[in-house]
Amino acid sequence: MAVNEAPDPLQARDLEEFITALGELRQWVGSPSYRTLAKRVGPLMRPPQLVAHTTVSNVFQPQRRRLDIDLVTTIVRALGVDEPDVARWRQACVRVHVAA
């Protein structure tokens, strides 16, 4: 990954690498706190809802065996990623789940 380049989710070979890339994306956009991110995620959910910061922070734990794909997609969107790249993150998340 180049210095000013966002991490590429399609490089992830498994769920752990995907979660690492997601953490790198969070850092790349300025490391918003999990509380801040949860406040951004809630209104973007369908339907909009309150999302606990622990729910968001749990997504970034590398020992996870599964992820809620819709939640991951919404987190990526809340991090300010544009829609074509949001679709790439979703595609990568689906792919690593199939591999798991």
C-alpha positions as CSV (number, residue, x, y, z in Angstrom):
1,M,0.0,0.0,0.0
2,A,1.4,3.4,-1.0
3,V,1.7,6.1,1.7
4,N,-1.4,8.2,0.6
5,E,-3.4,5.3,-0.9
6,A,-6.4,3.8,0.8
7,P,-6.1,0.1,1.6
8,D,-7.4,-2.3,-1.1
9,P,-9.9,-4.7,0.4
10,L,-9.6,-7.0,-2.6
11,Q,-6.0,-7.8,-1.5
12,A,-7.4,-9.6,1.6
13,R,-7.1,-13.4,1.3
14,D,-9.1,-14.2,4.5
15,L,-11.3,-12.6,7.1
16,E,-8.4,-11.7,9.4
17,E,-6.6,-9.8,6.5
18,F,-9.9,-8.1,5.6
19,I,-10.4,-6.9,9.2
20,T,-6.8,-5.6,9.2
21,A,-7.5,-3.7,6.0
22,L,-10.7,-2.3,7.6
23,G,-8.6,-1.0,10.5
24,E,-6.1,0.5,8.1
25,L,-8.9,2.3,6.3
26,R,-10.1,3.7,9.7
27,Q,-6.5,5.0,10.3
28,W,-6.2,6.3,6.7
29,V,-9.3,8.5,7.2
30,G,-7.9,10.0,10.5
31,S,-8.8,7.3,13.1
32,P,-12.2,8.5,14.2
33,S,-13.1,7.1,17.6
34,Y,-15.5,4.1,17.8
35,R,-18.1,6.4,19.5
36,T,-17.8,8.9,16.6
37,L,-18.0,6.2,14.0
38,A,-21.1,4.6,15.8
39,K,-22.8,8.0,15.7
40,R,-22.2,8.2,11.9
41,V,-23.2,4.6,11.3
42,G,-26.6,4.6,13.0
43,P,-28.3,7.1,10.7
44,L,-26.9,5.3,7.6
45,M,-28.4,1.9,8.6
46,R,-31.6,0.8,7.0
47,P,-33.8,1.5,9.0
48,P,-31.8,4.1,10.9
49,Q,-31.0,3.0,14.4
50,L,-28.8,3.7,17.4
51,V,-25.6,1.7,17.1
52,A,-23.4,1.1,20.2
53,H,-19.7,2.0,19.9
54,T,-18.9,-1.5,21.2
55,T,-20.9,-3.0,18.2
56,V,-18.6,-0.9,15.9
57,S,-15.4,-1.7,17.7
58,N,-16.2,-5.4,17.7
59,V,-16.0,-5.3,13.9
60,F,-12.4,-4.4,14.1
61,Q,-11.4,-7.4,16.3
62,P,-9.1,-9.7,14.2
63,Q,-10.2,-12.9,15.9
64,R,-13.8,-12.5,14.5
65,R,-15.1,-15.5,12.7
66,R,-18.0,-13.7,11.0
67,L,-19.0,-10.1,10.2
68,D,-22.3,-8.5,9.5
69,I,-21.8,-7.6,5.9
70,D,-24.4,-4.8,6.0
71,L,-22.8,-3.3,9.1
72,V,-19.3,-3.5,7.5
73,T,-20.6,-1.8,4.4
74,T,-22.2,0.9,6.5
75,I,-19.0,1.5,8.5
76,V,-17.1,1.8,5.2
77,R,-19.7,4.3,4.0
78,A,-19.5,6.2,7.3
79,L,-15.7,6.4,6.9
80,G,-16.4,8.6,3.8
81,V,-15.6,6.1,1.1
82,D,-17.3,6.8,-2.2
83,E,-20.0,4.3,-3.5
84,P,-17.9,2.5,-6.1
85,D,-15.3,1.7,-3.4
86,V,-18.0,0.8,-0.9
87,A,-19.1,-1.8,-3.4
88,R,-15.5,-3.1,-3.6
89,W,-15.4,-3.4,0.2
90,R,-18.7,-5.3,0.3
91,Q,-17.5,-7.6,-2.5
92,A,-14.3,-8.4,-0.6
93,C,-16.2,-9.0,2.6
94,V,-18.5,-11.5,0.9
95,R,-15.5,-13.2,-0.7
96,V,-13.6,-13.7,2.5
97,H,-16.8,-15.1,4.2
98,V,-17.2,-17.6,1.4
99,A,-13.6,-18.6,1.9
100,A,-14.1,-19.0,5.7
